[in-house]
Amino acid sequence: MNFTILLFVSLLCTSTSVHGESNDPDTEAEKSSPVQSCFPDMCNLLKEFGAMREKLGALENKFKESENQILELKKKEKNKVFFSAATGGSGHIGPFNTYTTLIYKTVITNIGNAYNQFTGIFTAPVAGIYYFTLFYHAGGTNIVSLTLIKNDQTVVECYDHRTLQDGADNGGNAVLLQLQQGDQVFVRLGANTHVWGNNEITTFSGFLVSQV
């Protein structure tokens, strides 16, 4: 379209020059001049058109910047990860004769759906730094041993000895972990140990601090 307009203006300017042909020496001198004339209204139109193009270009750039900012915000919103869950029930969990993945069946919060309430496993949806906490309540008649596992690696533990003088125990631990997408984190109950199942006091939580 721009080419068509410029071609049209060029033809008009050329037409003005041609219609002005005569045998007058002064006219011949004007013809040989490298500066061609055009209709004043058309020249003004060209100037306005150029200014409009600049304004449209600036608006287009601002629109692209806004679009990129919206996409970035949507990306950040998509990668929000928070979860908190409790074991549920009302009684001892364990002791078992082998270590067992502790399943926190009562989901309190699960933004991003990275925690699986049926397996007890958290799977990192994106690479980043995550913060995890685990807390427990247990009777004092049995050992307590909870281990936070990253894939197959022991990260942190909660442990309490058997005691006859202490009727109940409470404990916990926390850690910052760098995870890759797909890494799994869960809590393992040690063999021949126990915790008290409940909706409020034996919990497992975590959230994404920052992507890396």
N, C-alpha and C positions, 0 to 999 in steps of 0.2 A: 504493500500500500504506500509506504514511504517513497519507494522508487517511482510509483505512478505519479504521485504528487510532484516530485522533483522534475520528472520528465515533462509534466504538463506546464509547470512554471518555466522550464527551459524553452519549451515551444513558444510560449507566450512572449518571452523575452526575445527570442529569435524572430518571431513574427513582427514585433515592434521594430526591430532593426531593419527587417526587409521592407516593411511598408514605408519606412522613412527614406528609401533609396531615391536619389535624384542625381542630376548632373552637376549640382552645385558643389564647387570645390570644398566649401565648408562642411557640407554633408558628407562628402567623400572622406574627409579627415575624421569626422565623427565615426564613420563606418570602420575605419582602420584602428580606432581606439580599442584597446583590449577590454575596456569596461563596457559591459552591455547593460542596457537599461531594462527595467521591467515595470509593470504597473505598480504604483505605490501601494495600493490595497493588497496586491498579491505579496509584495515584500513584507508588509506588516503581518500578513497571514503566516508567512514562513517563519517570522520571528516568534509569533505566538505559538506556532506548532512546535518549534524547537524548545521553547520554555515548557510547554506541556509535556514533551517527551522527557525532559529532565525531572519534572515533578513526578511523573509516572514511574520513572526509574527509581527515584528515591523512595516512593511508596512501596514499590515492589520489594526493594531491599528490606524495608522495615517489616513488611509482611512475612518475608522469609525468616527474619530474625525472630519474630513473634512465634512463627510456626515451630521453629527449632526449640524455643524455650518451652512451648507447650508439650512437645514430644519428650523433652528432657524431664519435665515434671511428671508426665505420665509414666515414664520409665522408673523414676524414683518411687512413685506411688505403687507401681507394680512390684517393686522389690522390697516393700516393707514386710518384715518377718518378725512376728512376736508369738510366743506360745507359753501357756502355763497349764499344767495338768496335775491332778491328784490321783492317788491310787484308787480311791473309792473304797466301798465296803465298810466293815466295822469289825475288825478283828485282826489276828496275826496273819501275816503273809510269810510263809516259811515256818520252821526251817525245812529246806529240801536237801537231798543228799548230793546235789550237784549245783553249780552256779546257774542262775536263772536270770533272763532279762526281765527286769521289773516293768510291768505294764501299767502305766498311769491312765486308767480308763475314763476318769472324769475330766473332760476338757473344760477349762475355764476360759481360755483365750487361745485362738489358733489363726491369727491373721497371716495369710500366705499359705495356709494348709501344709506346712512343712513337717508338722508332727503327726504321726500315725497312732491313733488311740488304740488300734487293734494289735499293733506289734510293739508299741512303746519306743519306736525309733524315730528320731529326727533326721531328716535328709536335707542337707544344705541346698537351697534352690539356686544360689549364686555364690561365687567366691567372695570371701570377706572375713572380717573379724566379728566373732560372735561371743556373746556372754551367756554363760550357763550357771544355774544354781540348782542345788538339790538339798532338801531338808527332810528330816525324818523324825518320827516319834516311835519309841519301842520300849518294851518291858525290859527290866534289868536282869531277868533270869536267863537270857540267851545273848550270844554275841551278835553285834550288829556289824555288817560289812557291806557297804555300798561303794561301787566303783563306777566312775564316769568313764565310758569307753568311747574313743574316737576310732572308728573302723574296728581294728583288733588291738588297738594300743591303749594301755591304761594311762589316764590323764591325772585324775585326782581321786581321793578316796575319803569316805567317812567310816570311822571304826570306833567301836566301843566294846570294852571287855564285859564279860559276865560278872555280875555282882549280886550278892544277896542283901546288901545294905541299901541299895538304891532301887526303889520300886519301878522307876521309869526313867528313860533317857530321851533327850532331844539333841539333835546335832545337824550339821550341814556343811556344805562347802561350795565354793564358787571358782570360776576360772574364765579367762579370756582365751579363745581358741581361734587360730587362723585356719579356715576351712576352704577347700576347693569345692566347686559345684559337684554334688553327688556324694560328698563325704557323709558318713552316718555317725550319729552320736546317740548313745543310750546309756541307761543305768543298769548295772549288773548287781544282783543280789548274790552274795557269796554263799558257798555251800555250807549247810548246817548253821545258817544265820537267819535272822528274821527282822521285820519291821512291823509296825502297826498300820493296817490299812484304814484310810479315812479320807473324807472329802476335803479336809482343811489342813492337816498337819504333815502329811507325807507327800511332798510335791516335787515336781521337776519343771523348770522354766528356762527359757532362753530367748534371745532376740539378736537381730543383726545390728551391730554397732556401726559398721562402715564397710562398704565394698572396697575391694582392692584388686 
